[in-house]
Amino acid sequence: MTTTTPLRPQADATPLKGEDSTLLHPERPDGLPRGARFPAPQVEKIRGARLLVVWAGLAAGAWAVAVGAGYGLYVIVQSVL
C-alpha cells in the first residue's frame, strides 16, 4: 500500500486569486519572523542542600526498588522449591 502526502507550496509562491497569503507564510506564535531561532529557555539549576536531598531521595528509591525486586525473586524461588 502506498501513501502520498500533498505537496507544500513553495516559499516564493504567490497566492492564487482568492487564496489567503497567510497560508503560505504562517506567523510564529511569538511574533518573530520566520527562520528566527527561539530564545533559549531559562532553566533554574538546583544547587546546595536541595540537590543533596534530591540525590539522596533518588538513591533511596533505587535501593528500595532493588531490594523489593530481590525479595520478590526470593519469594518466587522459595515457592517454586
Residue frames relative to the residue before (quaternion, step in Angstrom):
aa qw qx qy qz dx dy dz
M 1.0000 0.0000 0.0000 0.0000 0.00 0.00 0.00
T 0.1589 -0.7951 0.5822 0.0608 3.56 -0.81 0.97
T 0.1258 -0.7775 0.6107 0.0824 3.54 -0.98 0.85
T 0.1771 -0.7697 0.6036 0.1089 3.53 -1.14 0.59
T 0.2521 -0.7376 0.6017 0.1742 3.53 -1.17 0.56
P 0.5331 -0.6310 0.4361 0.3570 3.58 -1.02 0.66
L 0.5290 -0.6319 0.4671 0.3205 3.53 -1.13 0.67
R 0.3921 -0.6963 0.5474 0.2486 3.55 -1.10 0.72
P 0.5109 -0.6323 0.4626 0.3538 3.59 -1.04 0.62
Q 0.5426 -0.6168 0.4619 0.3342 3.55 -1.14 0.66
A 0.6010 -0.5883 0.4036 0.3605 3.56 -1.15 0.62
D 0.7324 0.4050 -0.2433 0.4903 3.59 1.03 -0.68
A 0.4229 0.7170 -0.4628 0.3050 3.58 1.25 0.11
T 0.3275 -0.7201 0.5740 0.2114 3.55 -1.06 0.76
P 0.5116 -0.6593 0.4393 0.3325 3.58 -0.94 0.78
L 0.4896 -0.6477 0.4997 0.3018 3.53 -1.14 0.68
K 0.6748 -0.4768 0.3533 0.4387 3.55 -1.25 0.25
G 0.8077 0.2237 -0.1925 0.5103 3.56 -0.78 1.05
E 0.5980 0.5574 -0.3618 0.4480 3.60 1.27 -0.09
D 0.4372 -0.7002 0.4990 0.2637 3.58 -0.97 0.80
S 0.4202 -0.7295 0.4799 0.2469 3.60 -0.76 1.02
T 0.5732 0.5913 -0.3969 0.4053 3.64 1.14 -0.37
L 0.5760 0.5771 -0.3918 0.4262 3.60 1.16 -0.37
L 0.6795 0.4761 -0.2905 0.4766 3.57 1.10 -0.66
H 0.7899 0.1801 -0.0781 0.5809 3.59 1.10 -0.69
P 0.0663 -0.8314 0.5499 0.0448 3.61 0.35 1.13
E 0.4191 -0.6980 0.5240 0.2502 3.56 -1.09 0.73
R 0.4836 -0.6329 0.5139 0.3187 3.52 -1.20 0.53
P 0.5936 -0.6061 0.3848 0.3636 3.60 -1.05 0.62
D 0.6971 0.4536 -0.2900 0.4734 3.62 1.10 -0.51
G 0.5674 -0.6481 0.3637 0.3546 3.60 1.24 0.13
L 0.5045 0.6391 -0.4390 0.3799 3.61 1.22 -0.04
P 0.5775 -0.5889 0.4156 0.3835 3.61 -1.11 0.48
R 0.6175 -0.5442 0.4101 0.3928 3.55 -1.22 0.47
G 0.7565 0.3566 -0.2826 0.4698 3.56 -1.05 0.78
A 0.5726 0.5680 -0.3967 0.4384 3.61 1.20 -0.24
R 0.4716 -0.6795 0.4817 0.2895 3.56 -1.00 0.78
F 0.5116 -0.6082 0.5043 0.3376 3.54 -1.19 0.62
P 0.5203 -0.6269 0.4593 0.3539 3.61 -1.02 0.62
A 0.5640 -0.6007 0.4413 0.3555 3.56 -1.14 0.64
P 0.4608 -0.6860 0.4772 0.2988 3.61 -0.90 0.83
Q 0.4260 -0.6739 0.5405 0.2688 3.54 -1.14 0.67
V 0.0686 -0.8074 0.5858 -0.0138 3.58 -0.59 1.18
E 0.2813 -0.7480 0.5784 0.1637 3.54 -0.80 1.05
K 0.2833 -0.7755 0.5428 0.1539 3.58 -0.68 1.09
I 0.3877 -0.6914 0.5598 0.2413 3.53 -1.10 0.78
R 0.0372 0.8047 -0.5883 0.0709 3.56 -0.78 1.05
G 0.7993 0.3595 -0.2299 0.4231 3.52 -1.35 0.24
A 0.8533 -0.1234 0.1061 0.4953 3.53 -1.11 -0.83
R 0.6224 0.5430 -0.3559 0.4371 3.61 1.00 -0.73
L 0.6389 0.5253 -0.3256 0.4580 3.58 1.02 -0.77
L 0.6501 0.5094 -0.3129 0.4689 3.58 0.98 -0.83
V 0.6485 0.5101 -0.3216 0.4645 3.59 0.98 -0.81
V 0.6463 0.5098 -0.3244 0.4660 3.60 0.97 -0.80
W 0.6658 0.4935 -0.3085 0.4670 3.60 0.90 -0.89
A 0.6528 0.5056 -0.3188 0.4654 3.61 0.94 -0.85
G 0.6526 0.5133 -0.3125 0.4614 3.59 0.99 -0.79
L 0.6614 0.4938 -0.3076 0.4733 3.56 0.97 -0.83
A 0.6467 0.5095 -0.3216 0.4677 3.59 0.99 -0.81
A 0.6550 0.5023 -0.3147 0.4686 3.59 0.95 -0.87
G 0.6484 0.5145 -0.3183 0.4620 3.59 0.98 -0.78
A 0.6511 0.5078 -0.3196 0.4649 3.57 0.98 -0.81
W 0.6511 0.4959 -0.3173 0.4791 3.59 0.99 -0.82
A 0.6340 0.5281 -0.3391 0.4518 3.62 0.97 -0.76
V 0.6532 0.4967 -0.3150 0.4768 3.59 0.96 -0.80
A 0.6662 0.5013 -0.3109 0.4563 3.60 0.90 -0.89
V 0.6704 0.4822 -0.3053 0.4741 3.60 0.91 -0.89
G 0.6479 0.5175 -0.3227 0.4564 3.59 0.98 -0.80
A 0.6632 0.4864 -0.3090 0.4776 3.57 0.95 -0.80
G 0.6441 0.5164 -0.3217 0.4636 3.58 0.99 -0.79
Y 0.6702 0.4792 -0.3071 0.4764 3.58 0.91 -0.85
G 0.6264 0.5292 -0.3389 0.4612 3.60 1.03 -0.71
L 0.6451 0.5013 -0.3133 0.4842 3.57 1.00 -0.79
Y 0.6253 0.5377 -0.3276 0.4610 3.59 1.04 -0.82
V 0.6665 0.4970 -0.3039 0.4652 3.61 0.91 -0.88
I 0.6494 0.5110 -0.3209 0.4628 3.59 0.95 -0.83
V 0.6625 0.4905 -0.3149 0.4705 3.61 0.90 -0.88
Q 0.6563 0.5063 -0.3248 0.4554 3.63 0.91 -0.82
S 0.6750 0.4869 -0.3095 0.4599 3.61 0.95 -0.75
V 0.6397 0.5110 -0.3307 0.4693 3.61 1.09 -0.60
L 0.6958 0.4242 -0.2733 0.5111 3.58 0.97 -0.82
